[in-house]
């Protein structure tokens, strides 16, 4: 009798339990723009960025090719390219230290441009597997701008405008995470349209 009651309770609990929700999907097209970083390190950086987003219920689907010219309303598509020389407009004081720029407005593909020359110099201060971890955070930061759909930075976490030494320690350890407000904005990207007009840069 006790076994029957236990089995009945278990079946009721199982029937009421929800299936785990599938992660929200973002397709990321990556154009390397030349061999400036070892392939294994770039692969590790992509894995690091994916891990940071998967913690928020978002799956990054990487494709190493050119993005399509247009996308459907149901898709969130980000196009990442590496610019070997930083464009001259980013030499101004307020952008002189930017490692990348993102144009998060519109439906897609949403554009991320990484300044390979600056990033390569920035990564020289790290050793071992650290450059891949740092690059993964740079990619995640910029993809975060694209998904959030707004040019803004946070006071803490992955979406800070500049990372200090404490942030870099965390990056080289367990990694930075999205602040609560950023989590909200990430989810809003999968809701109806948003609009504005200036790029966000790190």
N, C-alpha and C positions, 0 to 999 in steps of 0.2 A: 504493500500500500504506500509506504513511504517513498519507494522507488517511483511509483506511478505519479505521485504528487510532485516529486522533484523533476521528473521528466516533463510534466505538464507546465510547471513554472519555467523551465528552461526553454520550452517551445514558445511560450508566450513572450519571454524576454527576447528571444531570437527574432520572432515575428515583428516585435516593436522596434528592434534596432535598425538604424539607418545604415545603408551601404556607405562606406567611406567615399567622400566626394573626390572625383578626379581632379588633378591639378589644372588650373587655368593655363592655357597654352599661349606662348609667345614664340613666334618664329623669328630667329635672328640670322640674317644673311651676313656672312663675314668675308670681306675681301682683304687679304693680308697686305696687298700693295707692295709686295717684294719680300725677300727673305731678310728680315732685320732682327728676328728672334728665332731661336731654335724651335722647330716644330713641336717637340715634346713639351717645351715650356709654354708655348701658345695653347697646346691642348690642355695642359694643367690649369692655365689661367681660365679657359672656358669652363672647365669642370668646377673651379672655385666659384665663378660667377653663378653657375647653375645651382650649386649648393646653397648659396645665399638666397636665391629666389625660391628654391623648393621649400625652404623653411617658412616661406610666406604663402605656400600653396600655389606657386606659379612655376610652371615647367618651361624652361628655355629649350627650344628645338633649334639646334645649330645647323646651318647649311653653308658650306664653303663655296659660294658662287654668287653671281650678281643677283640682286633682288628683282622681282617682277616690277614692271612700270606702274601697275595699279594693284590694289588688293580689294577684297570684299569687306563689307561692313562688319562681318562676323570675325574677321581676323585682326590680330594685333601683330604687326610686322615691323621689325626694326632692321635697318641696313647700317652695318658698321664697316667703315673703311679706315685704312691707315694712310695718313698723308705724310709722305717722307719729309717734306719741308713745311714748317708752320707758316700759314698764310700771313702776309704782311699786316693785315688788319688786327692780328692778335699780338702785335708788338707794342701796342699802347700800354700805358702803365696799369690800367685796370684789368688787362688780360695778359700781361707779360708772363705770368706764371701758369697760365691755363695749359693743361695737358690734353684737353679734348674739348669739343663743343657738340652740343646736341640741339637739334631743332624739333621740339616735342609736339608741335602743333599740327593738326590735321589728322587724317585717318591712316595714312601710311603709303608706302614704307616711310617710317620715321627715321630721320637721318642722324647718325652719330659719326663724327669725324675725330679720330684719334691722331694726335700729332706725334708721329713715330720718333722724330728727332728729339723732342723734349722728353718723351717717355723713356727712350733709351738712355738719355743722360740721367734721368731721375732714378732709374733702376740700378745704376752703377753702385749706389750706396748699399745695396742689399746683396746677400750671398746665399749660396746653396739653392734651396727651393723657394727662397723669399721673393725673388723677382716675379715668379709666376703667381704667387699669392697676391702680391701688390697689384700686378696687372689685372688679375681677376677682379679685384675690388674696383679698379678704375673702370673696367668694362661694366661691372654691375652698377656702379654709380651712374654712368652715362645711360645705360639701358633703363635704369630707374627713372631718370629724367624723362625719357621717351614714353615710358608707360604711365607715369604720373600725369604727363600732358601739361605741365606748367613749369615755368622758369622760376624755381625757388630752391633754397637750401635749408637745411635743418640745423639746429643748434647742437645736435648730438647724433652719433651714429654714422652710418654709411653715407648719408646724404649731406654731411657737413661740407662747406665750401673749401676748407683746407684741413688736412689731417695733421695733428701735432704728434709729438713723439709718443705720447700715451696711446693715441689711435693706431700709430704704426706698430707698436708693441702688440696690440690686440689683433691687428691684421696678420702679423707674423705668427700669432698664436691661434686662437679659436675663430678669429675673424670678427669684423664689425657686423652690426645688424641694422635693420631699418627701424627708425624711431616710430612710435605709435601713429603720429600724424602721417608719416610716409606710408605706413601700412594701409591707412584709410584711403590715401590718394591712389595707391596701386590698385585697390579694389574698384575705385571709382572709374578707372580707365575702362573697365569692362561694362560700364553703364553708359547711358546716352552721351552724345557729343559734348566736347569741351572746346573752348576757344580762347585765343590770345595771340601775341605776336613777336616776342623776342626770344633769341636763343639762350639756353642755359649752358654755362661752361664750368669746368673744374680746373 
